[in-house]
Amino acid sequence: MESSEPPHQALSLVLAYLPLYELLSMSQVCKFFRDAIANDVLIWLDVIVERRLSLRLTDETLIKIASKANGRLRILALLNCVRITDAGLLSVVNKNPNISKVIHCLNFVLLLPGE
């Protein structure tokens, strides 16, 4: 899908609902998706790191992901991210002055009704 045209607006709407793991996976599919994901600040405003990435995420990777919001990160949720240090978390918070919610849970267990 080689094109110099910007991505269709519907793509941004869909990408905003994908989990972080899926966004990162899609960015490796092709150049079109890589550019669309990298250049859309809106999809990076709320970063929620769940199980698939939590054990692999480091301070360096977190800072790189958070930088995609260009200082406009609103929500950062780190669930079982055992490799994230206080210094790494503080670095992200300091670079995003309008952040309204930070969740850093270790040993997070989600219990669903009926389980």
Residue frames as a rotation matrix with the C-alpha (Angstrom) as fourth column:
MET 1
0.582 0.813 0.000 0.00
0.813 -0.582 0.000 0.00
0.000 0.000 -1.000 0.00
GLU 2
-0.562 -0.811 -0.160 2.49
0.780 -0.584 0.225 2.62
-0.276 0.002 0.961 -1.20
SER 3
0.372 0.707 0.602 0.87
0.789 -0.582 0.197 6.02
0.489 0.401 -0.774 -1.15
SER 4
-0.769 -0.613 0.180 1.82
0.456 -0.723 -0.519 9.58
0.448 -0.317 0.836 -0.40
GLU 5
0.002 0.866 0.500 -1.73
-0.199 -0.490 0.849 10.28
0.980 -0.101 0.171 0.74
PRO 6
-0.658 -0.161 0.736 -2.40
-0.737 -0.060 -0.673 10.61
0.152 -0.985 -0.079 4.46
PRO 7
-0.934 0.330 -0.135 -4.23
0.347 0.927 -0.139 7.70
0.080 -0.177 -0.981 6.11
HIS 8
-0.188 0.955 0.230 -8.01
0.184 -0.196 0.963 7.75
0.965 0.223 -0.139 6.04
GLN 9
-0.356 0.091 0.930 -9.52
-0.769 -0.594 -0.237 9.36
0.531 -0.799 0.281 9.17
ALA 10
0.726 0.685 -0.064 -11.27
-0.553 0.636 0.539 6.10
0.409 -0.356 0.840 10.03
LEU 11
0.249 -0.719 -0.649 -7.88
0.337 0.692 -0.638 4.47
0.908 -0.060 0.414 10.58
SER 12
-0.679 -0.496 0.542 -7.15
-0.259 -0.528 -0.809 6.87
0.687 -0.689 0.230 13.45
LEU 13
0.109 0.814 0.571 -10.48
-0.951 -0.082 0.299 6.05
0.290 -0.575 0.765 15.03
VAL 14
0.817 0.173 -0.551 -9.80
-0.131 0.985 0.115 2.32
0.562 -0.022 0.827 14.86
LEU 15
-0.080 -0.960 -0.268 -6.20
0.285 0.236 -0.929 2.60
0.955 -0.150 0.255 16.08
ALA 16
-0.377 -0.033 0.926 -7.31
-0.687 -0.661 -0.303 4.54
0.622 -0.750 0.226 19.15
TYR 17
0.569 0.701 0.430 -9.15
-0.816 0.416 0.401 1.45
0.103 -0.579 0.809 20.40
LEU 18
0.567 -0.411 -0.713 -6.30
0.031 0.876 -0.481 -1.02
0.823 0.251 0.510 19.98
PRO 19
0.923 -0.350 -0.161 -4.28
0.213 0.116 0.970 -2.19
-0.321 -0.930 0.182 22.97
LEU 20
0.484 -0.815 -0.319 -0.66
-0.725 -0.578 0.375 -1.05
-0.490 0.049 -0.870 23.05
TYR 21
-0.260 -0.596 0.760 0.64
-0.065 0.796 0.602 -4.50
-0.963 0.107 -0.246 22.10
GLU 22
0.330 0.481 0.813 -1.53
0.768 0.364 -0.527 -4.53
-0.549 0.798 -0.249 18.97
LEU 23
0.952 -0.027 -0.306 -0.44
-0.152 -0.906 -0.394 -1.01
-0.267 0.422 -0.867 18.00
LEU 24
0.109 -0.994 -0.024 3.20
-0.720 -0.095 0.687 -1.97
-0.685 -0.057 -0.726 18.25
SER 25
-0.257 -0.132 0.957 2.56
0.343 0.914 0.218 -5.16
-0.903 0.384 -0.190 16.26
MET 26
0.683 0.608 0.405 0.65
0.602 -0.155 -0.783 -3.30
-0.413 0.779 -0.472 13.55
SER 27
0.731 -0.441 -0.521 3.44
-0.486 -0.872 0.057 -0.77
-0.479 0.211 -0.852 13.20
GLN 28
-0.344 -0.903 0.256 5.66
-0.462 0.400 0.791 -3.63
-0.817 0.154 -0.555 11.97
VAL 29
0.326 0.573 0.752 3.24
0.369 0.655 -0.659 -4.86
-0.870 0.493 0.002 9.29
CYS 30
0.212 -0.241 0.947 4.13
0.961 -0.123 -0.247 -2.35
0.176 0.963 0.206 6.59
LYS 31
-0.792 -0.607 0.068 5.49
0.597 -0.793 -0.123 1.14
0.128 -0.057 0.990 6.05
PHE 32
-0.337 0.754 0.563 1.99
0.004 -0.597 0.802 2.60
0.941 0.273 0.198 5.65
PHE 33
0.672 0.601 -0.432 0.86
0.392 0.207 0.896 1.34
0.628 -0.772 -0.097 9.08
ARG 34
-0.057 -0.780 -0.623 4.21
0.998 -0.024 -0.062 2.23
0.033 -0.626 0.779 10.66
ASP 35
-0.852 -0.292 0.434 3.94
0.352 -0.934 0.062 5.82
0.388 0.205 0.899 9.48
ALA 36
-0.001 0.945 0.328 0.24
-0.021 -0.328 0.944 6.11
1.000 -0.006 0.020 10.31
ILE 37
0.657 0.226 -0.720 0.81
0.637 0.345 0.689 4.89
0.404 -0.911 0.083 13.87
ALA 38
-0.263 -0.873 -0.410 4.00
0.964 -0.252 -0.083 6.89
-0.031 -0.417 0.908 14.43
ASN 39
-0.871 -0.159 0.466 2.51
0.290 -0.930 0.225 10.15
0.397 0.331 0.856 13.18
ASP 40
0.098 0.974 0.205 -0.83
0.102 -0.215 0.971 10.05
0.990 -0.074 -0.120 15.00
VAL 41
-0.787 -0.456 0.417 -0.33
-0.295 -0.316 -0.902 11.71
0.543 -0.832 0.114 18.39
LEU 42
-0.036 0.885 0.464 -3.94
-0.937 -0.192 0.292 11.09
0.348 -0.424 0.836 19.47
ILE 43
0.639 0.320 -0.699 -3.52
-0.190 0.947 0.260 7.32
0.745 -0.033 0.666 19.73
TRP 44
-0.202 -0.828 -0.523 -0.65
0.517 0.363 -0.775 7.78
0.831 -0.427 0.355 22.18
LEU 45
-0.214 0.146 0.966 -2.42
-0.541 -0.841 0.007 10.04
0.814 -0.521 0.259 24.69
ASP 46
0.513 0.396 0.762 -3.60
-0.847 0.378 0.374 7.12
-0.140 -0.837 0.529 26.85
VAL 47
-0.205 -0.680 -0.704 -0.97
-0.628 0.643 -0.439 4.40
0.751 0.352 -0.559 27.32
ILE 48
0.535 0.402 0.743 -2.08
-0.812 0.487 0.321 1.22
-0.233 -0.776 0.587 29.07
VAL 49
-0.379 -0.752 -0.540 0.52
-0.781 0.572 -0.249 -1.53
0.496 0.327 -0.804 29.38
GLU 50
0.621 0.685 0.381 -1.05
-0.782 0.572 0.248 -4.91
-0.048 -0.452 0.891 29.96
ARG 51
0.653 -0.280 0.704 0.15
-0.199 0.833 0.516 -8.47
-0.731 -0.477 0.489 30.42
ARG 52
0.866 -0.286 0.411 1.65
0.500 0.519 -0.693 -9.09
-0.015 0.805 0.593 26.97
LEU 53
0.384 -0.739 0.554 4.20
0.169 -0.533 -0.829 -6.29
0.908 0.412 -0.080 27.41
SER 54
0.884 0.113 0.454 4.40
-0.346 -0.497 0.796 -5.83
0.316 -0.860 -0.400 31.15
LEU 55
0.785 -0.605 0.133 7.32
0.271 0.529 0.804 -8.15
-0.557 -0.595 0.579 31.84
ARG 56
0.184 -0.725 0.663 9.35
0.983 0.135 -0.124 -6.88
0.001 0.675 0.738 28.87
LEU 57
0.695 0.181 0.696 8.83
0.343 -0.934 -0.099 -3.14
0.632 0.307 -0.711 29.28
THR 58
-0.148 -0.814 -0.561 11.89
0.988 -0.103 -0.111 -1.23
0.033 -0.571 0.820 30.51
ASP 59
0.154 0.110 -0.982 12.36
0.409 -0.912 -0.038 2.42
-0.899 -0.396 -0.185 31.48
GLU 60
-0.756 -0.551 -0.353 13.98
-0.094 -0.443 0.892 3.13
-0.648 0.707 0.283 28.11
THR 61
-0.796 0.511 0.325 11.09
0.550 0.383 0.742 1.58
0.255 0.769 -0.586 26.17
LEU 62
0.120 0.868 -0.482 8.49
0.958 -0.229 -0.174 3.33
-0.261 -0.441 -0.859 28.32
ILE 63
-0.118 -0.240 -0.964 10.13
0.140 -0.965 0.223 6.70
-0.983 -0.108 0.147 27.75
LYS 64
-0.965 -0.260 -0.035 10.24
-0.016 -0.077 0.997 6.06
-0.262 0.963 0.070 24.00
ILE 65
-0.470 0.866 0.169 6.56
0.835 0.375 0.403 5.05
0.285 0.331 -0.899 23.88
ALA 66
0.235 0.579 -0.780 5.46
0.813 -0.558 -0.169 7.98
-0.533 -0.595 -0.602 26.05
SER 67
-0.556 -0.525 -0.644 7.41
0.113 -0.816 0.568 10.42
-0.824 0.243 0.513 23.87
LYS 68
-0.778 0.323 0.538 5.04
0.609 0.178 0.773 9.63
0.154 0.930 -0.335 20.98
ALA 69
0.293 0.926 -0.240 2.42
0.956 -0.288 0.057 11.73
-0.016 -0.246 -0.969 22.81
ASN 70
-0.213 -0.495 0.842 4.69
0.563 -0.767 -0.308 14.80
0.799 0.408 0.442 22.44
GLY 71
-0.964 -0.261 0.040 4.27
0.104 -0.516 -0.850 15.83
0.243 -0.816 0.525 26.08
ARG 72
-0.414 0.890 0.188 0.47
-0.822 -0.455 0.343 15.44
0.391 -0.013 0.920 25.98
LEU 73
-0.663 0.131 -0.737 0.15
0.214 0.977 -0.019 12.04
0.717 -0.171 -0.676 27.68
ARG 74
-0.044 0.758 0.651 -3.07
-0.721 -0.474 0.505 11.96
0.691 -0.447 0.568 29.73
ILE 75
0.756 0.358 0.548 -3.17
-0.634 0.607 0.478 8.47
-0.162 -0.709 0.686 31.23
LEU 76
-0.231 -0.819 -0.525 -0.38
-0.712 0.510 -0.483 6.02
0.664 0.262 -0.701 31.99
ALA 77
0.670 0.449 0.591 -1.33
-0.723 0.576 0.381 2.62
-0.170 -0.682 0.711 33.38
LEU 78
-0.275 -0.827 -0.491 1.44
-0.754 0.502 -0.423 0.13
0.597 0.253 -0.761 34.06
LEU 79
0.681 0.614 0.400 0.05
-0.732 0.565 0.380 -3.22
0.007 -0.551 0.834 35.14
ASN 80
0.838 -0.408 0.363 2.68
0.187 0.839 0.511 -5.63
-0.513 -0.360 0.779 36.52
CYS 81
0.748 -0.635 0.193 5.53
0.023 -0.266 -0.964 -3.73
0.663 0.725 -0.184 34.87
VAL 82
0.892 -0.341 -0.298 8.19
0.399 0.281 0.873 -5.00
-0.213 -0.897 0.387 37.24
ARG 83
-0.001 -0.963 0.270 11.11
0.999 0.012 0.047 -3.55
-0.048 0.270 0.962 35.26
ILE 84
0.276 0.146 0.950 9.90
0.332 -0.942 0.049 0.05
0.902 0.302 -0.309 35.47
THR 85
-0.470 -0.526 -0.709 11.78
0.860 -0.092 -0.502 2.00
0.199 -0.846 0.495 38.12
ASP 86
0.389 0.547 -0.741 10.66
0.722 -0.681 -0.123 5.07
-0.572 -0.488 -0.660 40.03
ALA 87
-0.386 -0.637 -0.668 13.20
0.026 -0.731 0.682 7.08
-0.922 0.246 0.299 38.02
GLY 88
-0.923 0.072 0.377 11.75
0.384 0.194 0.903 5.90
-0.008 0.978 -0.207 34.72
LEU 89
0.010 1.000 -0.028 8.21
0.991 -0.006 0.135 6.64
0.135 -0.029 -0.990 35.81
LEU 90
0.280 0.029 -0.960 9.21
0.495 -0.861 0.119 10.07
-0.822 -0.508 -0.256 37.14
SER 91
-0.773 -0.614 -0.161 10.94
0.135 -0.407 0.903 10.87
-0.620 0.676 0.398 33.84
VAL 92
-0.633 0.622 0.461 7.73
0.688 0.178 0.704 10.18
0.355 0.763 -0.540 31.90
VAL 93
0.338 0.804 -0.489 5.59
0.934 -0.350 0.071 12.17
-0.114 -0.481 -0.869 34.34
ASN 94
-0.056 -0.449 -0.892 7.98
0.351 -0.845 0.404 15.15
-0.935 -0.290 0.205 34.22
LYS 95
-0.939 -0.343 0.006 7.87
0.104 -0.268 0.958 15.22
-0.327 0.900 0.287 30.41
ASN 96
-0.492 0.852 0.176 4.05
0.487 0.102 0.867 15.15
0.721 0.513 -0.466 30.39
PRO 97
-0.992 -0.062 0.106 2.87
-0.045 -0.615 -0.788 18.00
0.114 -0.786 0.607 32.63
ASN 98
-0.351 0.934 0.068 -0.83
-0.917 -0.358 0.174 17.49
0.187 -0.001 0.982 31.88
ILE 99
-0.641 0.098 -0.761 -0.94
0.023 0.994 0.108 13.84
0.767 0.052 -0.640 32.83
SER 100
-0.083 0.736 0.671 -4.07
-0.842 -0.412 0.348 13.27
0.533 -0.536 0.655 34.87
LYS 101
0.799 0.389 0.459 -3.80
-0.578 0.707 0.407 9.62
-0.166 -0.590 0.790 35.89
VAL 102
-0.229 -0.870 -0.437 -0.87
-0.780 0.433 -0.453 7.33
0.583 0.237 -0.777 36.64
ILE 103
0.797 0.430 0.424 -1.45
-0.591 0.699 0.403 3.75
-0.123 -0.572 0.811 37.69
HIS 104
-0.171 -0.868 -0.466 1.54
-0.722 0.432 -0.540 1.58
0.671 0.244 -0.701 38.54
CYS 105
0.624 0.504 0.598 0.34
-0.770 0.529 0.358 -1.73
-0.136 -0.683 0.718 39.96
LEU 106
-0.556 -0.741 -0.378 2.59
-0.729 0.652 -0.207 -4.62
0.400 0.161 -0.903 40.79
ASN 107
-0.975 0.213 0.060 1.14
0.172 0.902 -0.395 -8.07
-0.138 -0.375 -0.917 41.35
PHE 108
-0.466 0.837 -0.285 -2.05
-0.834 -0.524 -0.173 -6.91
-0.294 0.157 0.943 39.66
VAL 109
-0.921 0.300 0.249 -4.71
0.342 0.928 0.148 -9.58
-0.187 0.221 -0.957 39.42
LEU 110
-0.622 0.764 -0.172 -7.93
-0.774 -0.568 0.280 -8.90
0.116 0.307 0.945 37.56
LEU 111
-0.848 0.438 0.299 -10.84
0.272 0.843 -0.464 -10.95
-0.455 -0.312 -0.834 38.82
LEU 112
-0.747 0.640 -0.178 -13.81
-0.500 -0.365 0.786 -11.13
0.438 0.676 0.593 36.54
PRO 113
-0.072 0.803 0.591 -17.30
-0.917 0.180 -0.356 -12.07
-0.392 -0.568 0.724 37.71
GLY 114
0.856 0.501 -0.124 -17.82
-0.514 0.804 -0.300 -15.82
-0.051 0.321 0.946 37.51
GLU 115
0.272 -0.822 -0.500 -14.14
-0.289 0.426 -0.857 -16.73
0.918 0.378 -0.122 37.74
